[in-house]
């Protein structure tokens, strides 16, 4: 049985032709197709030619969007000593030590978008894998969330730093802003993400790396992008 779609979505989908679009065409089209009453998030989905079952083909990274995400992220920091003061001064929303570890462990508390930890606290934070892991909140040195420079990490996340990683089906989903953004800002954010994913290509990946790119919004249609998007990013 085919899934029934709303009249609004059917109308929005009807605006999208069966062809790949240039990024500069896709953004205004997505904005034209808007019918939801809230400011939707714009997402980029990249289908990669990797096998995520192999650790050496996992694509993962972080990128700071030049125009941010349109909302400031809530940042929690688990630290000790002077680093607690540094985190507070840099604008962290929640700061703590063992007390915060306990709160997350006992209460399952995760009212934050990103968690930063100092290396000396990782022994305690390691116990939180069951709570933080499934939500993608576990601090990791590769993404800059395990660091002694907590102030820089907080500033980057607040400025629009996003994390990405391949899922089990070799897809990477990355938010690139809000539908209300100026079209050029969404284009530049999307190009920055594509460029970062292209540069993160694992040496073990063989054959075509970027197999497809789709731009979409929370409620809107998916718009396929042409290969020029990946080619341009690769040269960036």
Buried (B, 14 or more C-beta within 10 A) or exposed (E): EEEEEEEBBEEBBEEBEEEBBEBBBBBEBBBEBBEBEEBBBBBBBBBBBBBBEEEEBBBBBBBBBEBBBBEBBBBBBBBEEEBBEBBBEBEBBBBBBEEBBBBBBEEEBBEBBBBBBBEEBBEBBEEBEEBBEEEEBBBBEEBBBBBEBBBEBBBBBBBBBBBBBBEEEBBBBBBBBBBEBEBEBBBBBBBBBBBBBBEBBBEEBEEEBBBBBBBBBBBBBBBBBBEEBBEBBBEE
